[in-house]
């Protein structure tokens, strides 16, 4: 009964107005009050401050500054090896597996299509047909910066407007097409594993999605899908090494990775509902049978 009320509330609540308000509040420089709020946030979510680069809370002028906090060098070592793909974020695995007939598992009894996820681009979705996917959920306590799971050259970015449902187990199991209906930014890279998509999913009270090459993508928000194309080589090419930062969330949400068919296989350690650290191995190049 209570879960039904919570889900209905997701539909009734003014998602954009609330997110805008929270974003404004999280950007306010309130000095001592900001420090108190950050301290309460740390205590409530049990954040490990030993990992954080700046431990003096006065360093963070706003709540958003703290949400996008940097970690000390070396606390997230990147697993080496050209055949190794690493977690791009500190996150819990929501689902992972094969793209089946153009569908991705959201939760038991719920699927969504890669075409919808990629903003209706059927040609782009076809590149990931029968490929692999992984959905990685960031909780409010997690480190909110997003890194590269492998070396890549950026070829395309797509901003797709949408809803702002909360992203958690309850909504995954009860809101159809959750990840394909929420606001998102799709980044397509050329890699040694073929095309790879790294998709940053927005959610209620996620203040913004920011990328290192483009700055803040959301907000402002609208109703138009925007496309950006990038060169493969030359001075304007954007090439990022494995483990390098590619963006961040202000408050957490979800990252989805897509890989093309027969290029990667997940490590045996990968399991749903397990929390993993950015930089550790979660997949590798698939050994081709002779």
C-alpha positions as a Markdown table, in Angstrom:
| # | Residue | x | y | z |
|---|---|---|---|---|
| 1 | Unk | 0.0 | 0.0 | 0.0 |
| 2 | Unk | 2.7 | 2.5 | 1.0 |
| 3 | Unk | 4.8 | 1.6 | -2.1 |
| 4 | Unk | 1.8 | 2.3 | -4.3 |
| 5 | Unk | 1.4 | 5.7 | -2.6 |
| 6 | Unk | 5.1 | 6.5 | -3.2 |
| 7 | Unk | 4.9 | 5.6 | -6.9 |
| 8 | Unk | 1.7 | 7.6 | -7.4 |
| 9 | Unk | 3.4 | 10.5 | -5.6 |
| 10 | Unk | 6.2 | 10.3 | -8.3 |
| 11 | Unk | 3.6 | 11.1 | -11.0 |
| 12 | Unk | 1.8 | 13.8 | -9.1 |
| 13 | Unk | 4.7 | 15.8 | -7.8 |
| 14 | Unk | 5.9 | 18.8 | -9.9 |
| 15 | Unk | 9.2 | 17.1 | -10.8 |
| 16 | Unk | 10.8 | 20.0 | -12.6 |
| 17 | Unk | 9.8 | 22.7 | -10.2 |
| 18 | Unk | 11.0 | 20.7 | -7.2 |
| 19 | Unk | 14.3 | 19.8 | -9.0 |
| 20 | Unk | 14.8 | 23.5 | -9.9 |
| 21 | Unk | 14.1 | 24.6 | -6.4 |
| 22 | Unk | 16.5 | 22.0 | -4.9 |
| 23 | Unk | 19.1 | 23.0 | -7.5 |
| 24 | Unk | 18.9 | 26.6 | -6.5 |
| 25 | Unk | 19.2 | 25.8 | -2.8 |
| 26 | Unk | 22.1 | 23.6 | -3.4 |
| 27 | Unk | 23.9 | 26.4 | -5.3 |
| 28 | Unk | 23.4 | 29.0 | -2.5 |
| 29 | Unk | 26.5 | 30.2 | -0.7 |
| 30 | Unk | 25.3 | 30.2 | 2.9 |
| 31 | Unk | 28.6 | 30.0 | 4.6 |
| 32 | Unk | 28.1 | 28.5 | 8.1 |
| 33 | Unk | 24.7 | 27.1 | 7.2 |
| 34 | Unk | 26.2 | 25.4 | 4.2 |
| 35 | Unk | 28.9 | 23.8 | 6.4 |
| 36 | Unk | 26.2 | 22.6 | 8.9 |
| 37 | Unk | 24.1 | 21.1 | 6.0 |
| 38 | Unk | 27.2 | 19.3 | 4.6 |
| 39 | Unk | 28.1 | 17.9 | 8.1 |
| 40 | Unk | 24.5 | 16.6 | 8.5 |
| 41 | Unk | 24.7 | 15.1 | 5.0 |
| 42 | Unk | 28.0 | 13.3 | 5.8 |
| 43 | Unk | 26.6 | 11.9 | 9.1 |
| 44 | Unk | 23.3 | 10.7 | 7.6 |
| 45 | Unk | 24.8 | 9.0 | 4.6 |
| 46 | Unk | 28.0 | 7.8 | 6.5 |
| 47 | Unk | 30.3 | 9.3 | 3.9 |
| 48 | Unk | 34.0 | 8.3 | 4.2 |
| 49 | Unk | 35.8 | 11.6 | 4.5 |
| 50 | Unk | 39.2 | 9.9 | 4.6 |
| 51 | Unk | 38.9 | 9.5 | 0.9 |
| 52 | Unk | 38.0 | 13.1 | 0.1 |
| 53 | Unk | 40.7 | 15.5 | -1.2 |
| 54 | Unk | 39.5 | 18.5 | 0.8 |
| 55 | Unk | 38.5 | 17.5 | 4.3 |
| 56 | Unk | 38.0 | 21.1 | 5.6 |
| 57 | Unk | 34.2 | 21.5 | 5.0 |
| 58 | Unk | 34.6 | 25.3 | 4.7 |
| 59 | Unk | 36.3 | 24.6 | 1.4 |
| 60 | Unk | 32.9 | 23.8 | -0.1 |
| 61 | Unk | 31.0 | 27.0 | -0.7 |
| 62 | Unk | 27.8 | 25.3 | -1.7 |
| 63 | Unk | 26.1 | 21.9 | -1.3 |
| 64 | Unk | 26.7 | 21.3 | -5.1 |
| 65 | Unk | 30.4 | 21.8 | -4.5 |
| 66 | Unk | 30.3 | 18.9 | -2.0 |
| 67 | Unk | 28.2 | 16.7 | -4.2 |
| 68 | Unk | 30.9 | 17.0 | -6.9 |
| 69 | Unk | 33.8 | 16.6 | -4.4 |
| 70 | Unk | 37.1 | 15.2 | -5.5 |
| 71 | Unk | 38.9 | 12.2 | -4.0 |
| 72 | Unk | 42.5 | 12.0 | -2.9 |
| 73 | Unk | 44.9 | 10.7 | -5.5 |
| 74 | Unk | 45.3 | 6.9 | -5.3 |
| 75 | Unk | 42.1 | 6.0 | -3.4 |
| 76 | Unk | 40.5 | 4.7 | -6.6 |
| 77 | Unk | 43.3 | 2.9 | -8.4 |
| 78 | Unk | 42.5 | 2.1 | -12.1 |
| 79 | Unk | 42.9 | -1.6 | -13.0 |
| 80 | Unk | 45.5 | -1.7 | -15.8 |
| 81 | Unk | 45.4 | -3.7 | -19.0 |
| 82 | Unk | 44.2 | -2.8 | -22.5 |
| 83 | Unk | 41.7 | -5.7 | -22.4 |
| 84 | Unk | 40.2 | -4.5 | -19.1 |
| 85 | Unk | 37.1 | -2.3 | -18.7 |
| 86 | Unk | 36.6 | -0.6 | -15.4 |
| 87 | Unk | 33.6 | 0.7 | -13.4 |
| 88 | Unk | 33.1 | 4.4 | -14.5 |
| 89 | Unk | 31.5 | 5.3 | -11.1 |
| 90 | Unk | 31.2 | 4.3 | -7.5 |
| 91 | Unk | 27.8 | 2.5 | -7.9 |
| 92 | Unk | 25.5 | -0.4 | -7.3 |
| 93 | Unk | 24.8 | -2.7 | -10.3 |
| 94 | Unk | 21.1 | -2.5 | -11.0 |
| 95 | Unk | 21.1 | -4.8 | -14.0 |
| 96 | Unk | 23.6 | -6.2 | -16.6 |
| 97 | Unk | 23.6 | -8.6 | -19.4 |
| 98 | Unk | 22.8 | -8.9 | -23.1 |
| 99 | Unk | 20.7 | -6.6 | -25.2 |
| 100 | Unk | 17.9 | -9.0 | -26.3 |
| 101 | Unk | 16.0 | -8.1 | -29.4 |
| 102 | Unk | 16.7 | -4.5 | -28.9 |
| 103 | Unk | 15.5 | -4.6 | -25.2 |
| 104 | Unk | 17.3 | -3.9 | -22.0 |
| 105 | Unk | 16.2 | -5.3 | -18.6 |
| 106 | Unk | 15.1 | -2.6 | -16.2 |
| 107 | Unk | 13.8 | -4.9 | -13.5 |
| 108 | Unk | 11.9 | -8.2 | -13.2 |
| 109 | Unk | 9.0 | -7.8 | -15.6 |
| 110 | Unk | 10.2 | -4.5 | -17.1 |
| 111 | Unk | 12.2 | -3.9 | -20.2 |
| 112 | Unk | 12.9 | -0.8 | -22.3 |
| 113 | Unk | 14.3 | -0.4 | -25.8 |
| 114 | Unk | 17.7 | 0.8 | -26.8 |
| 115 | Unk | 16.1 | 2.9 | -29.5 |
| 116 | Unk | 14.0 | 4.8 | -26.9 |
| 117 | Unk | 17.0 | 5.1 | -24.6 |
| 118 | Unk | 19.0 | 6.7 | -27.4 |
| 119 | Unk | 16.4 | 9.3 | -28.2 |
| 120 | Unk | 14.6 | 7.4 | -31.0 |
| 121 | Unk | 17.8 | 6.9 | -33.1 |
| 122 | Unk | 17.1 | 3.4 | -34.6 |
| 123 | Unk | 20.3 | 3.4 | -36.6 |
| 124 | Unk | 22.5 | 4.1 | -33.6 |
| 125 | Unk | 20.6 | 1.5 | -31.5 |
| 126 | Unk | 21.2 | -1.1 | -34.2 |
| 127 | Unk | 25.0 | -0.7 | -33.5 |
| 128 | Unk | 24.3 | -2.2 | -30.0 |
| 129 | Unk | 22.0 | -5.0 | -31.1 |
| 130 | Unk | 22.8 | -8.2 | -29.2 |
| 131 | Unk | 25.5 | -6.3 | -27.4 |
| 132 | Unk | 26.0 | -5.9 | -23.7 |
| 133 | Unk | 24.7 | -3.4 | -21.2 |
| 134 | Unk | 25.3 | -2.4 | -17.6 |
| 135 | Unk | 23.1 | -0.1 | -15.4 |
| 136 | Unk | 25.0 | 1.5 | -12.5 |
| 137 | Unk | 23.1 | 3.3 | -9.8 |
| 138 | Unk | 24.7 | 6.1 | -7.7 |
| 139 | Unk | 23.3 | 6.7 | -4.3 |
| 140 | Unk | 23.5 | 10.1 | -2.6 |
| 141 | Unk | 26.5 | 8.9 | -0.5 |
| 142 | Unk | 28.6 | 7.9 | -3.6 |
| 143 | Unk | 31.4 | 9.8 | -5.2 |
| 144 | Unk | 29.5 | 11.7 | -8.0 |
| 145 | Unk | 32.2 | 12.1 | -10.7 |
| 146 | Unk | 32.0 | 9.9 | -13.8 |
| 147 | Unk | 35.1 | 8.5 | -15.4 |
| 148 | Unk | 36.0 | 6.6 | -18.6 |
| 149 | Unk | 35.7 | 2.7 | -18.4 |
| 150 | Unk | 38.2 | 2.4 | -21.2 |
| 151 | Unk | 40.2 | 4.6 | -23.6 |
| 152 | Unk | 37.8 | 6.4 | -26.0 |
| 153 | Unk | 37.4 | 9.1 | -28.6 |
| 154 | Unk | 34.1 | 11.0 | -28.4 |
| 155 | Unk | 32.1 | 10.9 | -31.6 |
| 156 | Unk | 28.6 | 12.0 | -30.6 |
| 157 | Unk | 26.7 | 13.6 | -27.8 |
| 158 | Unk | 22.9 | 13.7 | -27.5 |
| 159 | Unk | 20.8 | 15.6 | -25.0 |
| 160 | Unk | 17.4 | 14.0 | -24.6 |
| 161 | Unk | 14.7 | 15.8 | -22.5 |
| 162 | Unk | 12.4 | 13.7 | -20.4 |
| 163 | Unk | 10.8 | 13.2 | -17.0 |
| 164 | Unk | 12.6 | 13.3 | -13.7 |
| 165 | Unk | 11.4 | 10.3 | -11.7 |
| 166 | Unk | 13.5 | 9.3 | -8.8 |
| 167 | Unk | 15.9 | 6.4 | -9.6 |
| 168 | Unk | 15.9 | 3.6 | -7.1 |
| 169 | Unk | 14.8 | 0.0 | -6.7 |
| 170 | Unk | 11.2 | 0.9 | -6.1 |
| 171 | Unk | 10.9 | 3.1 | -9.3 |
| 172 | Unk | 12.8 | 0.6 | -11.4 |
| 173 | Unk | 10.3 | -2.1 | -10.5 |
| 174 | Unk | 7.2 | 0.1 | -10.9 |
| 175 | Unk | 7.8 | 2.9 | -13.4 |
| 176 | Unk | 7.7 | 1.6 | -17.0 |
| 177 | Unk | 10.6 | 2.7 | -19.3 |
| 178 | Unk | 12.2 | 4.6 | -16.4 |
| 179 | Unk | 15.6 | 5.1 | -17.9 |
| 180 | Unk | 14.2 | 5.7 | -21.4 |
| 181 | Unk | 11.8 | 8.4 | -20.2 |
| 182 | Unk | 14.0 | 10.3 | -17.7 |
| 183 | Unk | 16.1 | 13.2 | -19.0 |
| 184 | Unk | 19.6 | 12.0 | -20.1 |
| 185 | Unk | 22.8 | 12.7 | -21.9 |
| 186 | Unk | 24.1 | 10.1 | -24.3 |
| 187 | Unk | 27.9 | 10.1 | -25.1 |
| 188 | Unk | 29.1 | 7.8 | -27.9 |
| 189 | Unk | 32.8 | 6.8 | -28.0 |
| 190 | Unk | 35.0 | 4.9 | -30.4 |
| 191 | Unk | 37.0 | 2.4 | -28.4 |
| 192 | Unk | 39.2 | -0.7 | -28.9 |
| 193 | Unk | 36.0 | -2.6 | -28.0 |
| 194 | Unk | 34.0 | -0.9 | -30.8 |
| 195 | Unk | 31.4 | 1.7 | -30.2 |
| 196 | Unk | 30.6 | 2.3 | -26.5 |
| 197 | Unk | 27.8 | 4.4 | -25.1 |
| 198 | Unk | 28.1 | 6.1 | -21.7 |
| 199 | Unk | 24.7 | 7.5 | -20.8 |
| 200 | Unk | 24.1 | 9.8 | -17.8 |
| 201 | Unk | 20.6 | 9.6 | -16.5 |
| 202 | Unk | 18.9 | 12.5 | -14.8 |
| 203 | Unk | 16.5 | 12.1 | -11.9 |
| 204 | Unk | 14.4 | 14.1 | -9.4 |
| 205 | Unk | 16.5 | 16.7 | -7.5 |
| 206 | Unk | 19.6 | 15.9 | -9.6 |
| 207 | Unk | 20.8 | 19.5 | -9.9 |
| 208 | Unk | 22.7 | 19.2 | -13.1 |
| 209 | Unk | 24.7 | 16.9 | -15.4 |
| 210 | Unk | 28.1 | 18.4 | -16.3 |
| 211 | Unk | 30.7 | 17.2 | -18.9 |
| 212 | Unk | 34.4 | 18.1 | -19.0 |
| 213 | Unk | 34.3 | 19.1 | -22.7 |
| 214 | Unk | 30.9 | 20.9 | -22.7 |
| 215 | Unk | 30.2 | 22.2 | -19.2 |
| 216 | Unk | 26.7 | 22.0 | -17.7 |
| 217 | Unk | 24.3 | 20.3 | -20.1 |
| 218 | Unk | 21.3 | 20.3 | -17.7 |
| 219 | Unk | 19.7 | 22.6 | -16.7 |
| 220 | Unk | 18.4 | 24.5 | -18.6 |
| 221 | Unk | 15.8 | 22.0 | -19.8 |
| 222 | Unk | 13.5 | 22.0 | -22.7 |
| 223 | Unk | 11.6 | 19.8 | -25.1 |
| 224 | Unk | 14.2 | 19.5 | -27.9 |
| 225 | Unk | 16.6 | 16.7 | -28.6 |
| 226 | Unk | 20.1 | 18.2 | -29.3 |
| 227 | Unk | 22.9 | 16.4 | -31.2 |
| 228 | Unk | 26.6 | 17.2 | -31.3 |
| 229 | Unk | 29.1 | 15.5 | -33.5 |
| 230 | Unk | 32.8 | 15.4 | -32.9 |
| 231 | Unk | 35.8 | 14.6 | -35.2 |
| 232 | Unk | 37.7 | 11.3 | -35.0 |
| 233 | Unk | 41.1 | 12.9 | -35.2 |
| 234 | Unk | 42.8 | 16.2 | -35.3 |
| 235 | Unk | 43.2 | 19.2 | -32.9 |
| 236 | Unk | 39.5 | 19.2 | -32.1 |
| 237 | Unk | 39.1 | 15.5 | -31.3 |
| 238 | Unk | 38.2 | 14.7 | -27.7 |
| 239 | Unk | 40.2 | 11.6 | -26.6 |
| 240 | Unk | 40.0 | 10.4 | -23.0 |
| 241 | Unk | 42.0 | 7.7 | -21.3 |
| 242 | Unk | 40.6 | 5.0 | -19.1 |
| 243 | Unk | 40.0 | 6.3 | -15.6 |
| 244 | Unk | 39.9 | 10.0 | -16.7 |
| 245 | Unk | 37.0 | 12.1 | -15.6 |
| 246 | Unk | 34.4 | 12.7 | -18.2 |
| 247 | Unk | 31.6 | 14.3 | -16.2 |
| 248 | Unk | 29.7 | 14.6 | -12.9 |
| 249 | Unk | 26.3 | 14.7 | -11.3 |
| 250 | Unk | 25.2 | 17.2 | -8.7 |
| 251 | Unk | 23.5 | 14.6 | -6.4 |
| 252 | Unk | 23.4 | 11.0 | -7.7 |
| 253 | Unk | 21.6 | 9.1 | -10.4 |
| 254 | Unk | 22.5 | 6.4 | -12.9 |
| 255 | Unk | 25.1 | 5.6 | -15.6 |
| 256 | Unk | 24.3 | 3.1 | -18.4 |
| 257 | Unk | 27.1 | 1.5 | -20.5 |
| 258 | Unk | 26.3 | -0.1 | -23.9 |
| 259 | Unk | 28.8 | -2.2 | -25.8 |
| 260 | Unk | 28.6 | -3.7 | -29.3 |
| 261 | Unk | 28.0 | -7.4 | -30.0 |
| 262 | Unk | 30.8 | -10.0 | -29.2 |
| 263 | Unk | 33.3 | -7.5 | -28.0 |
| 264 | Unk | 33.2 | -7.8 | -24.2 |
| 265 | Unk | 32.3 | -10.2 | -21.4 |
| 266 | Unk | 31.6 | -9.4 | -17.8 |
| 267 | Unk | 33.8 | -10.6 | -15.0 |
| 268 | Unk | 32.5 | -13.5 | -12.9 |
| 269 | Unk | 32.5 | -11.2 | -9.9 |
| 270 | Unk | 29.8 | -9.0 | -11.4 |
| 271 | Unk | 26.4 | -9.4 | -9.6 |
| 272 | Unk | 23.2 | -7.4 | -9.4 |
| 273 | Unk | 22.7 | -5.3 | -6.2 |
| 274 | Unk | 26.4 | -5.2 | -5.3 |
| 275 | Unk | 28.3 | -2.0 | -4.7 |
| 276 | Unk | 31.6 | -1.4 | -6.6 |
| 277 | Unk | 34.3 | 1.2 | -6.7 |
| 278 | Unk | 35.2 | 3.3 | -9.7 |
| 279 | Unk | 38.4 | 2.0 | -11.4 |
| 280 | Unk | 38.0 | -1.7 | -10.5 |
| 281 | Unk | 37.5 | -4.2 | -13.3 |
| 282 | Unk | 34.0 | -5.3 | -14.4 |
| 283 | Unk | 34.5 | -6.5 | -17.9 |
| 284 | Unk | 37.2 | -7.4 | -20.5 |
| 285 | Unk | 37.7 | -8.1 | -24.1 |
| 286 | Unk | 35.8 | -11.3 | -25.1 |
| 287 | Unk | 38.0 | -14.1 | -26.2 |
| 288 | Unk | 37.0 | -15.1 | -29.7 |
| 289 | Unk | 36.6 | -18.8 | -30.3 |
| 290 | Unk | 38.7 | -20.2 | -33.1 |
